[in-house]
Amino acid sequence: MSLILQLVISGLSVGCLYALIALGYSLTFVVNGTLNMSQGQLVMLGGVLMFGFSELGHLPFLASFALAALIVGLLNLGIERLAIRKFDKGANSIEWVLSTIAVGIIIQDVALYINGPDEGVTPSPVGDEMLRIFGAGIYWKEFIFLPVVGILLILLVLFYKKSHWGLWLRATADNRTAVEIMGISSNKIVAVAYVLSGLLAGIGGALMSTNYAVSVDIGLPLGLKAISVAILAGVNNPKGIVAAGLILGISEAIIGQYISTAFREMFVYGLVILVLYWKPMGLFNARKTIVKV
C-alpha cells in the first residue's frame, strides 16, 4: 500500500511538471493558433540557468528562480518575434513549426557548448527532509510541485477573468479581427501570451532543477510529453490539461514500476494516437465561449 501511495505522489509531482509545460502551449495556441515547438528546450534552459545562478553565481534561491523565469520568458518573446510571427502565414502554414524546431536545436547546442554535458541539481531551500504519509515517504522538495501548480492555475484564472490583458487575450482568441477593429494591437496580445508561456517554462525548469538532475538533452522528451498532455486534454482547456498531466504522471510511475519503463513510453504515445483517432479535439475539450469587450 505504501509503495502505491509513494508512486502516486511521485507521479503527481512529474505530472505537475508536464502540466506546467502544456499550459504554456495552451496559452499561445488559443490566441493565434501557434505554439513554440522548442518549449521543452526552454524548460531545460530554465533548469540550467537556475543551477548556474544558484550554484555557480552563488545568488540567493529566490533571485536565481526569478532570473531564470524572467530570462526564459523574454527569450520566448524573441522567439515569437523572429521565429513565429515572421513565418506565420495562415492556417495552412508550417514554416513556424520548422523554425521553432530549429530554435530548439540551437538552444540545446548553445547550452551544451556553455554548460557542457554535465548534470546538475540545485539544492532546495526545504532541504532533503521527507514527508511521511501513511507509511509512504516523499521529499518536501518534490511535494512542493502540487501547491505551486495549484497557485499558478489560480493566478492564470484570475489573470484571464479579472485583468484587462486577460480580457484582451480571451477576446483575441475568439475574434482577432474584431480586436484589431477596436484599436487593440493583436500582435501585442500574442506577445504577452508568449511571455507568459515562457515564464511557465522557466518556472517549470527552475523547479525541476531542485528535484532532478538537469542536463541539456532533457528538453525534447519533456516537450513531447507536454504536447501529449495538451492533445489528451484539449489544448484550449487549462483545467483539463492539469488533470491530464496528473493522470499521465501517475500512470507513468505505476507502469514503470510494475511493467517496464520501455512500455511506459509506448503507453503514452499509443494513447495519444488513440485519442487523436477517437476524440481529436481532446478528452476534456472546452467549448469556445464568446467574450464581450
C-alpha positions in Angstrom: 0.0 0.0 0.0 2.8 2.4 0.9 4.6 1.7 -2.4 1.4 2.5 -4.4 0.9 5.7 -2.5 4.5 6.7 -3.0 4.2 6.0 -6.7 1.1 8.1 -6.9 2.7 11.1 -5.1 5.8 10.8 -7.2 3.6 10.6 -10.3 1.7 13.7 -9.3 5.0 15.6 -9.0 6.1 14.6 -12.5 2.6 15.2 -13.8 2.6 18.8 -12.4 5.7 19.5 -14.5 4.1 18.1 -17.6 1.0 20.3 -16.9 3.1 23.4 -16.5 4.8 23.0 -19.9 1.5 22.1 -21.6 -0.2 25.2 -20.1 2.4 27.2 -21.9 1.4 25.5 -25.2 -2.2 26.2 -24.4 -1.7 29.9 -23.7 -0.3 30.7 -27.2 -2.3 28.2 -29.3 -5.7 29.5 -28.2 -4.7 33.1 -29.0 -3.3 32.7 -32.5 -3.1 29.0 -33.4 0.7 28.7 -33.0 3.0 27.3 -30.3 6.7 27.1 -29.7 7.9 23.7 -30.6 11.1 24.4 -28.6 9.1 24.8 -25.3 10.8 21.7 -23.9 14.2 23.2 -24.5 13.1 26.4 -22.8 12.2 24.3 -19.7 15.7 22.8 -19.9 17.2 26.2 -20.2 15.3 27.4 -17.1 16.7 24.5 -15.1 20.3 25.1 -16.4 20.0 28.8 -15.6 18.6 28.1 -12.1 21.5 25.8 -11.4 24.1 28.3 -12.8 22.8 31.3 -10.9 22.4 29.4 -7.7 25.4 27.2 -7.6 28.0 28.9 -9.8 26.8 32.5 -9.4 26.0 32.0 -5.7 22.9 34.1 -5.9 20.0 33.6 -3.4 17.5 30.9 -4.3 14.6 33.3 -5.0 16.8 35.6 -7.0 18.0 32.7 -9.1 14.5 31.5 -9.6 13.2 34.9 -10.7 16.1 35.5 -13.1 15.7 32.1 -14.7 12.0 32.5 -15.2 12.4 36.1 -16.5 15.1 35.3 -19.0 13.2 32.4 -20.4 10.1 34.5 -20.7 11.9 37.2 -22.6 13.6 34.7 -24.8 10.2 33.3 -25.7 9.1 36.8 -26.7 12.1 37.0 -29.0 11.3 33.6 -30.5 7.7 34.8 -31.2 9.0 37.9 -32.9 11.7 36.2 -35.0 10.7 32.6 -35.5 6.9 32.6 -35.4 5.4 35.9 -36.4 7.6 36.2 -39.5 6.7 32.7 -40.6 3.0 32.5 -39.6 1.3 32.9 -43.0 -2.2 31.5 -42.1 -4.0 28.3 -41.1 -2.1 26.0 -43.5 1.4 27.3 -42.9 4.0 25.1 -41.3 7.0 27.4 -41.6 6.7 28.5 -38.0 6.7 24.8 -36.9 10.0 24.2 -38.7 11.6 27.4 -37.5 10.8 26.8 -33.8 12.1 23.2 -34.1 15.3 24.8 -35.4 15.3 27.2 -32.5 15.1 24.3 -30.1 18.1 22.7 -31.6 20.0 26.0 -31.4 19.1 26.4 -27.7 20.2 22.9 -26.9 23.5 23.2 -28.8 24.3 26.6 -27.2 23.5 25.2 -23.7 25.7 22.2 -24.4 28.6 24.5 -25.6 28.3 26.7 -22.5 27.3 24.2 -19.8 28.8 21.0 -21.2 27.1 17.6 -20.9 27.3 17.5 -17.1 24.1 17.2 -15.0 23.4 19.5 -12.1 20.8 19.6 -9.2 20.0 22.9 -7.4 19.8 22.5 -3.6 16.2 23.1 -2.5 15.6 25.6 0.4 13.4 23.0 2.1 16.4 20.6 2.1 16.1 16.8 1.8 13.6 16.4 4.5 11.0 13.7 3.9 7.2 13.9 4.4 5.6 10.7 5.7 2.0 9.9 4.5 0.6 6.6 5.7 4.0 5.0 5.5 4.9 6.4 2.2 7.9 8.8 2.0 8.2 11.7 -0.3 10.7 14.6 -0.3 9.2 18.0 0.6 11.0 19.5 -2.5 9.1 17.0 -4.7 5.8 17.6 -2.9 6.0 21.3 -3.5 5.1 20.9 -7.2 1.5 20.3 -6.2 0.8 23.7 -4.5 2.9 25.6 -7.0 0.8 24.3 -9.9 -2.4 25.0 -8.0 -1.3 28.5 -7.2 -0.3 29.2 -10.8 -3.6 27.8 -12.1 -5.5 30.1 -9.8 -3.4 33.1 -10.8 -3.9 32.3 -14.5 -7.7 32.1 -14.0 -7.7 35.4 -12.1 -5.5 37.0 -14.8 -7.9 35.8 -17.5 -11.0 36.9 -15.8 -10.0 40.0 -13.7 -7.4 41.8 -15.7 -7.6 43.9 -18.9 -4.8 41.9 -20.5 -6.6 38.7 -19.7 -9.8 40.0 -21.2 -8.0 41.0 -24.4 -6.3 37.6 -24.6 -9.7 35.9 -24.5 -11.1 38.3 -27.0 -8.2 37.8 -29.4 -8.7 34.0 -29.1 -12.3 34.5 -30.0 -12.1 37.1 -32.8 -8.7 38.6 -33.7 -10.2 40.8 -36.4 -12.7 42.4 -34.0 -10.0 43.2 -31.5 -8.0 44.9 -34.2 -11.1 47.0 -35.2 -11.4 48.1 -31.6 -7.8 49.6 -31.8 -6.1 46.9 -29.7 -2.9 45.5 -31.2 -3.4 41.7 -31.5 0.4 41.4 -32.0 0.9 42.8 -28.5 -1.6 40.4 -27.1 0.1 37.4 -28.8 3.5 38.7 -27.4 2.1 38.8 -23.9 0.8 35.2 -24.3 4.3 34.1 -25.4 5.9 35.9 -22.5 3.6 34.1 -20.1 4.2 30.8 -21.8 8.0 31.4 -21.4 7.6 32.3 -17.7 5.8 29.0 -17.2 8.6 27.1 -18.9 11.2 28.9 -16.8 9.3 28.2 -13.6 8.9 24.6 -14.5 12.6 24.2 -15.3 13.7 26.0 -12.2 11.5 23.8 -10.0 12.6 20.7 -11.9 16.3 21.5 -11.2 15.6 21.2 -7.4 14.3 17.6 -7.8 16.0 16.1 -10.8 19.4 16.2 -12.4 19.2 18.7 -15.3 21.1 18.1 -18.5 20.9 19.7 -21.9 19.2 16.7 -23.5 16.1 16.6 -21.4 14.2 19.3 -23.4 12.9 17.3 -26.3 11.4 14.4 -24.3 9.8 16.9 -21.9 8.3 18.9 -24.8 6.9 15.8 -26.4 5.3 14.7 -23.2 3.8 18.1 -22.7 2.4 18.1 -26.2 0.9 14.7 -25.5 -0.8 16.1 -22.4 -2.2 19.0 -24.4 -3.5 16.6 -27.1 -5.1 14.3 -24.5 -6.9 17.2 -22.6 -7.7 19.5 -25.5 -5.3 22.4 -26.0 -8.0 25.0 -25.1 -8.8 23.6 -21.6 -6.3 24.6 -18.9 -8.1 22.7 -16.2 -8.2 19.6 -18.4 -4.5 20.0 -19.1 -3.7 19.9 -15.4 -5.9 16.8 -14.9 -4.3 15.1 -17.9 -0.8 15.9 -16.7 -1.5 14.4 -13.3 -3.1 11.3 -14.7 -0.3 10.8 -17.1 2.3 11.3 -14.4 0.7 8.7 -12.1 0.2 6.2 -15.0 3.9 6.5 -15.9 5.0 5.9 -12.4 2.9 2.8 -11.9 3.6 1.3 -15.3 7.3 1.9 -14.9 7.3 0.2 -11.5 5.1 -2.8 -12.3 5.6 -3.4 -16.1 8.6 -1.7 -17.6 10.0 1.8 -18.4 10.0 0.9 -22.1 6.3 0.1 -22.1 5.7 3.4 -20.3 6.7 5.4 -23.4 4.7 3.1 -25.6 1.6 3.6 -23.4 1.9 7.4 -23.6 2.2 7.8 -27.3 -0.1 4.9 -28.1 -2.8 6.7 -26.0 -2.1 9.9 -27.9 -2.7 8.1 -31.2 -6.0 6.6 -29.9 -7.2 10.0 -28.7 -6.4 11.6 -32.0 -8.4 8.9 -33.7 -11.3 8.8 -31.3 -11.6 12.4 -30.0 -9.2 14.6 -32.0 -10.3 17.7 -30.0 -9.2 16.1 -26.7 -10.8 14.2 -23.9 -11.6 17.4 -21.9 -12.1 19.8 -24.8 -13.8 23.0 -23.7 -16.4 24.7 -25.8 -15.4 28.1 -27.2 -17.0 31.0 -25.4 -17.8 34.5 -26.7 -16.1 37.3 -24.9 -17.8 40.6 -24.7 -15.4 43.6 -24.7 
